[in-house]
């Protein structure tokens, strides 16, 4: 791979894709705007591995790319975050970046014991590069993977003027999503909680051995509660001027109102015509991952079917989780709602 890139570092079409830890470089690959629209996540699975890539020293990136206005969409999984980002992604208004792997690399770098200053330096470079606008007048909205949630405060501190929305699904809806997705998802919630324990954000009164005694859905609920507690802390610390909260039910029930409030919060230049097109566009009529036709009625039926099949397990875990939340003084409703 070339060490001198044949492109300008200000060109947003060159995606900062990975951190090459051994040489402290950022690996770029070309992703045209149209290709972003067809990739629900910015991973090799969707982007494809067979393309030109170029490595650039982190120091060169920091020197060449000044900070730009941007926004963040943090989420706790299975809550319509890809849908919302897709709806906001409109030429002339905003560009959405869905779960760039470079930010995941920041998490891995930290978990492998990198010094805090080195983690912050990499996160600074990553967010500067991701914020590069695709066109004049647009603002980039970045949706990190939810494994970034423990680093959300760092990202918001580095980009001190960036507004954020914290999106979640109600706990019962989240649990229904887990059972709908089957065994791989039951394994994934355990992997997620393992990472959050490493990041030291699970403070719900459990001893280490307690997690081995929890069922899959209890583990899922524990991870949800840990993220919910973190969202409470972020919203309370940074206030409504920086952070607004939103739930998936409100998003799907009131798309135009949500998009109107979201564009205002992010400082986007969206006209009434833009908002109408965004609310009536394919984001709300297509499956956010597969692109197949999919509407609210189909979603409700799929959830109802899963709820009928696993209702006893879900009901018991909901009672348990509510008791855990109450014991920790954790309210299920987040402050600073986007609507209201």
Secondary structure, 3 states (H helix, E strand, C coil): CCCCCCCCCCCCCEEEEEEECCCCEEEEEECCHHHHHCCCCCCHHHHCCCCCEEEEEHHHHHHHCCCCCEEEEEECCCCCHHHHHHHHCECCCEEEEECCHHHHHHHHHHHCCCCHHHHHHHHHHHHHHHCCCCCCCCEEEEECCHHHHHHHHHHHHHCCCCEEEEEECCHHHHHHHHHHHCHHHHHHHHHHHHHHHHCCCCCCCCCHHHHHHCCHHHHHHHHHHHHHHHHHHHHHHHCCCCEEEEEHHHHHHCHHHHHHHHHHHHCCCCCHHHHHHHHCCHHHCECCCCCCECCHHHHHHHHHHHHHHHHHHHHHHHHHHHHHHHHCCCCCCCCCECCC
